[in-house]
């Protein structure tokens, strides 16, 4: 199961989260950063991406600091991904399909068969 923000309101998870908040001193800070990140990256927050990256950098968690450095390295692309509805999913799907076909054909047949399989379009 992938943990999502809406799962945090489930009654079975609440006692566990409360125990973590009470027993682990840094848990609340970590939880706040993760929830803020979910909201920022989904475009549902008034907090800017720049503020969240700064919070990650100053958090003191080495994993978050490294993540923030990676986000900052390509900040414009990350910001565009959070602010626009554009996606390159179709392109990535076609690239994946072509690479899979190429790997499956490696060493088996000539260029003509590979070309035929790559250009084949099933009838709908």
C-alpha positions as CSV (number, residue, x, y, z in Angstrom):
1,X,0.0,0.0,0.0
2,X,1.2,3.5,-0.8
3,X,0.7,5.9,2.0
4,X,-1.1,9.0,0.9
5,X,-2.3,12.1,2.9
6,X,-5.9,10.9,2.9
7,X,-4.8,7.7,4.7
8,X,-3.6,9.7,7.6
9,X,-7.2,10.3,8.7
10,X,-8.0,6.6,8.9
11,X,-8.9,5.5,12.5
12,X,-6.5,2.5,12.4
13,X,-3.5,4.8,11.6
14,X,-4.2,7.6,14.1
15,X,-3.0,5.7,17.3
16,X,0.2,4.8,15.6
17,X,0.8,8.4,14.4
18,X,0.0,9.8,17.9
19,X,2.5,7.3,19.5
20,X,5.2,8.3,17.0
21,X,4.6,12.0,17.6
22,X,4.9,11.5,21.4
23,X,7.8,9.0,21.4
24,X,10.1,10.3,18.6
25,X,11.2,13.8,19.0
26,X,11.9,14.5,15.3
27,X,8.8,12.8,13.9
28,X,6.5,15.9,13.9
29,X,9.1,17.9,11.9
30,X,9.5,15.0,9.4
31,X,5.7,14.6,9.1
32,X,5.2,18.3,8.5
33,X,7.9,18.4,5.7
34,X,6.4,15.3,4.0
35,X,2.9,16.6,4.1
36,X,4.0,20.0,2.9
37,X,5.8,18.3,0.0
38,X,2.8,16.4,-1.0
39,X,0.8,19.6,-1.2
40,X,3.4,21.6,-3.0
41,X,4.2,18.9,-5.6
42,X,0.5,18.3,-6.4
43,X,0.0,22.0,-6.9
44,X,-2.5,22.2,-4.0
45,X,-0.6,24.5,-1.7
46,X,-0.1,28.2,-1.4
47,X,3.5,27.5,-0.1
48,X,5.9,28.0,-2.9
49,X,8.3,25.3,-4.1
50,X,11.2,27.5,-3.2
51,X,10.1,27.8,0.4
52,X,9.7,24.0,0.7
53,X,13.2,23.4,-0.8
54,X,14.6,25.8,1.7
55,X,12.8,24.0,4.6
56,X,14.2,20.7,3.4
57,X,17.7,22.1,3.2
58,X,17.4,23.5,6.8
59,X,15.7,20.4,8.2
60,X,18.9,18.7,9.3
61,X,17.8,15.3,7.8
62,X,20.6,14.3,5.5
63,X,18.2,12.5,3.1
64,X,16.1,15.6,2.8
65,X,19.1,17.8,2.3
66,X,20.3,15.6,-0.6
67,X,16.8,15.6,-2.1
68,X,16.6,19.4,-1.9
69,X,20.0,19.7,-3.6
70,X,18.7,17.5,-6.4
71,X,15.5,19.6,-6.7
72,X,17.4,22.8,-6.7
73,X,19.8,21.5,-9.4
74,X,16.9,21.4,-11.9
75,X,14.5,23.8,-10.1
76,X,12.9,25.3,-13.3
77,X,11.9,21.9,-14.5
78,X,10.4,20.9,-11.2
79,X,8.6,24.1,-10.8
80,X,7.1,23.8,-14.3
81,X,6.0,20.2,-13.5
82,X,4.1,21.4,-10.4
83,X,2.5,24.4,-12.1
84,X,1.4,23.1,-15.5
85,X,-0.8,20.2,-16.5
86,X,1.6,19.1,-19.2
87,X,3.0,15.6,-19.1
88,X,5.5,13.6,-21.2
89,X,3.9,10.3,-20.3
90,X,2.9,9.5,-23.9
91,X,6.5,10.1,-25.1
92,X,8.0,8.0,-22.4
93,X,5.5,5.2,-23.2
94,X,6.5,5.2,-26.8
95,X,10.2,5.2,-25.9
96,X,9.6,2.3,-23.5
97,X,7.7,0.3,-26.2
98,X,10.5,0.9,-28.7
99,X,13.3,-0.1,-26.3
100,X,11.4,-3.3,-25.3
101,X,11.0,-4.3,-28.9
102,X,14.6,-3.6,-29.7
103,X,15.8,-5.7,-26.7
104,X,13.5,-8.6,-27.5
105,X,14.8,-8.6,-31.1
106,X,18.5,-8.3,-30.3
107,X,20.4,-11.0,-32.2
108,X,17.3,-12.7,-33.5
109,X,16.6,-11.2,-36.9
110,X,17.6,-8.6,-39.3
111,X,16.8,-5.0,-39.7
112,X,13.8,-5.7,-41.9
113,X,11.9,-7.7,-39.3
114,X,12.8,-5.1,-36.6
115,X,11.5,-2.3,-38.9
116,X,8.3,-4.2,-39.5
117,X,7.7,-4.7,-35.8
118,X,8.4,-1.1,-34.9
119,X,6.1,0.3,-37.6
120,X,3.3,-2.2,-37.1
121,X,0.0,-0.6,-36.1
122,X,-2.8,-3.0,-35.0
123,X,-6.2,-2.5,-36.6
124,X,-8.7,-1.0,-34.2
